[in-house]
Amino acid sequence: MADNGGSGLVWFLAGLGIGAAAGVLYAPRSGAETREALRARAEEGSERARHQARRVRENAGEWIDRGRDTVSEHKENFRAAYEAGRQAYREKTTEVPVENL
């Protein structure tokens, strides 16, 4: 591509300005109405985020308890398997080979 000396950025900024001007001229509401609508939507979003955070906090304790139970269960399974392996090893190593009798 040819280097056009940054004129692409100039055209982009000009288009951005023209678009902003057209948006202001053709806005369906006044500035005060638009700001109030934006404020109401922001408050709705904020309330929704607070509600979601509250639900997460309430459920977090349950999730932690379930995680602890799962970890404990896996630890017990691992411990049982480990002990079974140790026992089998002990039995195998303490057996007297038949050919040595």
Backbone as CSV, one residue per row, in Angstrom:
resi,resn,N_x,N_y,N_z,CA_x,CA_y,CA_z,C_x,C_y,C_z
1,MET,0.833,-1.185,0.000,0.000,0.000,0.000,0.873,1.241,0.000
2,ALA,0.416,2.231,-0.626,1.162,3.487,-0.697,0.974,4.264,0.594
3,ASP,2.031,4.943,1.000,1.961,5.778,2.190,1.336,7.101,1.779
4,ASN,0.143,7.390,2.318,-0.538,8.615,1.903,-0.377,9.726,2.940
5,GLY,0.645,9.649,3.761,0.969,10.742,4.669,-0.054,10.972,5.763
6,GLY,-0.781,9.947,6.151,-1.731,10.099,7.247,-3.068,10.667,6.832
7,SER,-3.326,10.789,5.539,-4.606,11.354,5.106,-5.766,10.404,5.420
8,GLY,-5.483,9.115,5.579,-6.537,8.164,5.957,-7.093,8.495,7.332
9,LEU,-6.212,8.880,8.251,-6.640,9.262,9.596,-7.476,10.535,9.538
10,VAL,-7.074,11.476,8.679,-7.820,12.727,8.531,-9.227,12.432,8.024
11,TRP,-9.342,11.573,7.014,-10.661,11.230,6.473,-11.499,10.484,7.512
12,PHE,-10.864,9.631,8.307,-11.593,8.921,9.364,-12.159,9.906,10.381
13,LEU,-11.321,10.855,10.826,-11.778,11.849,11.796,-12.868,12.740,11.210
14,ALA,-12.740,13.084,9.933,-13.775,13.897,9.279,-15.095,13.124,9.232
15,GLY,-15.037,11.862,8.906,-16.248,11.032,8.878,-16.858,10.892,10.251
16,LEU,-16.008,10.768,11.259,-16.485,10.681,12.632,-17.214,11.960,13.027
17,GLY,-16.653,13.106,12.684,-17.291,14.384,12.990,-18.607,14.557,12.260
18,ILE,-18.643,14.195,10.983,-19.873,14.297,10.194,-20.956,13.389,10.773
19,GLY,-20.557,12.177,11.177,-21.522,11.250,11.771,-22.079,11.769,13.081
20,ALA,-21.226,12.344,13.917,-21.682,12.909,15.184,-22.639,14.066,14.939
21,ALA,-22.312,14.914,13.994,-23.184,16.054,13.683,-24.535,15.578,13.161
22,ALA,-24.528,14.594,12.295,-25.789,14.064,11.770,-26.607,13.430,12.882
23,GLY,-25.940,12.749,13.822,-26.652,12.139,14.940,-27.329,13.180,15.819
24,VAL,-26.663,14.291,16.058,-27.244,15.361,16.883,-28.409,16.021,16.150
25,LEU,-28.257,16.264,14.840,-29.321,16.924,14.081,-30.574,16.061,13.954
26,TYR,-30.411,14.766,13.844,-31.550,13.886,13.617,-31.957,13.102,14.866
27,ALA,-31.516,13.519,16.033,-31.855,12.834,17.276,-33.360,12.946,17.523
28,PRO,-34.015,11.835,17.914,-35.469,11.866,18.126,-35.868,12.576,19.426
29,ARG,-34.934,12.787,20.342,-35.248,13.425,21.617,-34.305,14.605,21.854
30,SER,-34.697,15.391,22.818,-33.826,16.500,23.193,-32.663,15.964,24.013
31,GLY,-31.676,16.806,24.246,-30.509,16.391,25.019,-30.875,15.959,26.425
32,ALA,-31.766,16.704,27.084,-32.166,16.367,28.455,-32.880,15.015,28.483
33,GLU,-33.755,14.786,27.508,-34.473,13.498,27.448,-33.500,12.353,27.201
34,THR,-32.554,12.575,26.321,-31.572,11.536,26.018,-30.716,11.222,27.237
35,ARG,-30.279,12.275,27.934,-29.482,12.047,29.148,-30.283,11.289,30.200
36,GLU,-31.557,11.637,30.361,-32.406,10.952,31.338,-32.586,9.483,30.955
37,ALA,-32.786,9.205,29.669,-32.926,7.815,29.226,-31.633,7.043,29.473
38,LEU,-30.490,7.661,29.186,-29.200,7.009,29.434,-28.999,6.758,30.925
39,ARG,-29.373,7.739,31.746,-29.237,7.594,33.196,-30.118,6.442,33.700
40,ALA,-31.354,6.355,33.204,-32.265,5.285,33.629,-31.713,3.920,33.238
41,ARG,-31.194,3.815,32.034,-30.620,2.535,31.599,-29.390,2.169,32.413
42,ALA,-28.576,3.162,32.745,-27.389,2.904,33.558,-27.801,2.425,34.948
43,GLU,-28.835,3.031,35.525,-29.315,2.606,36.834,-29.867,1.177,36.777
44,GLU,-30.586,0.852,35.697,-31.101,-0.514,35.529,-29.943,-1.513,35.463
45,GLY,-28.940,-1.169,34.691,-27.773,-2.049,34.576,-27.054,-2.200,35.899
46,SER,-26.945,-1.103,36.636,-26.294,-1.151,37.940,-27.079,-2.030,38.907
47,GLU,-28.386,-1.886,38.913,-29.226,-2.712,39.795,-29.128,-4.185,39.401
48,ARG,-29.121,-4.444,38.113,-28.992,-5.831,37.646,-27.657,-6.422,38.077
49,ALA,-26.593,-5.630,37.998,-25.268,-6.102,38.419,-25.235,-6.362,39.923
50,ARG,-25.861,-5.468,40.717,-25.920,-5.697,42.171,-26.701,-6.962,42.498
51,HIS,-27.812,-7.167,41.803,-28.625,-8.371,42.020,-27.820,-9.625,41.689
52,GLN,-27.122,-9.593,40.579,-26.313,-10.741,40.167,-25.193,-11.001,41.179
53,ALA,-24.550,-9.951,41.662,-23.484,-10.100,42.653,-24.040,-10.697,43.942
54,ARG,-25.236,-10.263,44.333,-25.872,-10.808,45.527,-26.135,-12.304,45.351
55,ARG,-26.625,-12.701,44.189,-26.887,-14.127,43.928,-25.595,-14.933,43.968
56,VAL,-24.532,-14.387,43.402,-23.245,-15.086,43.404,-22.747,-15.270,44.831
57,ARG,-22.864,-14.222,45.649,-22.434,-14.333,47.051,-23.243,-15.388,47.786
58,GLU,-24.551,-15.427,47.545,-25.398,-16.411,48.211,-25.034,-17.837,47.789
59,ASN,-24.735,-18.001,46.519,-24.418,-19.339,46.009,-22.978,-19.744,46.275
60,ALA,-22.115,-18.791,46.543,-20.690,-19.090,46.720,-20.476,-20.055,47.873
61,GLY,-21.181,-19.859,48.975,-21.034,-20.761,50.121,-21.407,-22.190,49.752
62,GLU,-22.482,-22.333,49.008,-22.900,-23.667,48.565,-21.863,-24.289,47.644
63,TRP,-21.331,-23.491,46.720,-20.319,-23.997,45.790,-19.063,-24.425,46.543
64,ILE,-18.677,-23.642,47.537,-17.484,-23.975,48.314,-17.704,-25.276,49.076
65,ASP,-18.883,-25.420,49.691,-19.179,-26.653,50.426,-19.161,-27.864,49.497
66,ARG,-19.775,-27.716,48.325,-19.762,-28.834,47.368,-18.347,-29.167,46.933
67,GLY,-17.534,-28.136,46.714,-16.138,-28.359,46.329,-15.369,-29.082,47.418
68,ARG,-15.571,-28.681,48.662,-14.899,-29.353,49.783,-15.332,-30.812,49.875
69,ASP,-16.637,-31.063,49.717,-17.126,-32.439,49.766,-16.502,-33.279,48.654
70,THR,-16.414,-32.712,47.461,-15.836,-33.437,46.332,-14.359,-33.730,46.577
71,VAL,-13.642,-32.735,47.080,-12.214,-32.931,47.366,-12.039,-33.994,48.444
72,SER,-12.861,-33.949,49.489,-12.765,-34.951,50.553,-13.052,-36.347,50.024
73,GLU,-14.061,-36.441,49.174,-14.403,-37.744,48.590,-13.254,-38.281,47.755
74,HIS,-12.643,-37.427,46.938,-11.514,-37.858,46.108,-10.304,-38.220,46.973
75,LYS,-10.089,-37.468,48.040,-8.984,-37.792,48.941,-9.196,-39.162,49.572
76,GLU,-10.415,-39.444,50.007,-10.712,-40.745,50.612,-10.535,-41.870,49.598
77,ASN,-10.996,-41.660,48.372,-10.825,-42.671,47.324,-9.346,-42.906,47.045
78,PHE,-8.588,-41.827,46.955,-7.157,-41.951,46.704,-6.471,-42.669,47.863
79,ARG,-6.838,-42.288,49.086,-6.235,-42.902,50.264,-6.543,-44.402,50.305
80,ALA,-7.784,-44.780,49.974,-8.159,-46.196,49.970,-7.373,-46.948,48.892
81,ALA,-7.245,-46.344,47.720,-6.500,-46.993,46.644,-5.025,-47.111,47.013
82,TYR,-4.484,-46.072,47.624,-3.083,-46.088,48.047,-2.853,-47.191,49.082
83,GLU,-3.727,-47.278,50.065,-3.585,-48.311,51.096,-3.731,-49.707,50.504
84,ALA,-4.648,-49.876,49.557,-4.812,-51.171,48.906,-3.535,-51.529,48.139
85,GLY,-2.944,-50.557,47.474,-1.702,-50.798,46.751,-0.558,-51.149,47.694
86,ARG,-0.469,-50.451,48.812,0.574,-50.752,49.798,0.399,-52.157,50.361
87,GLN,-0.851,-52.502,50.651,-1.124,-53.832,51.199,-0.755,-54.915,50.177
88,ALA,-1.137,-54.707,48.932,-0.803,-55.685,47.893,0.713,-55.790,47.735
89,TYR,1.417,-54.673,47.808,2.875,-54.688,47.704,3.485,-55.459,48.875
90,ARG,2.993,-55.184,50.084,3.511,-55.888,51.263,3.288,-57.392,51.143
91,GLU,2.087,-57.764,50.707,1.792,-59.192,50.567,2.688,-59.833,49.522
92,LYS,2.921,-59.142,48.446,3.741,-59.690,47.372,5.208,-59.798,47.788
93,THR,5.696,-58.807,48.519,7.118,-58.826,48.888,7.402,-59.736,50.084
94,THR,6.410,-60.072,50.868,6.633,-60.947,52.016,6.397,-62.419,51.681
95,GLU,5.861,-62.696,50.502,5.654,-64.076,50.084,7.006,-64.751,49.874
96,VAL,7.080,-65.962,50.256,8.299,-66.724,50.040,8.151,-67.394,48.690
97,PRO,9.090,-67.175,47.797,9.000,-67.813,46.485,8.998,-69.337,46.624
98,VAL,8.233,-70.012,45.806,8.098,-71.462,45.852,9.430,-72.149,45.525
99,GLU,10.183,-71.613,44.608,11.438,-72.260,44.222,12.482,-72.173,45.330
100,ASN,12.316,-71.294,46.323,13.263,-71.218,47.429,12.931,-72.205,48.541
101,LEU,11.866,-72.891,48.490,11.501,-73.841,49.539,12.165,-75.163,49.376
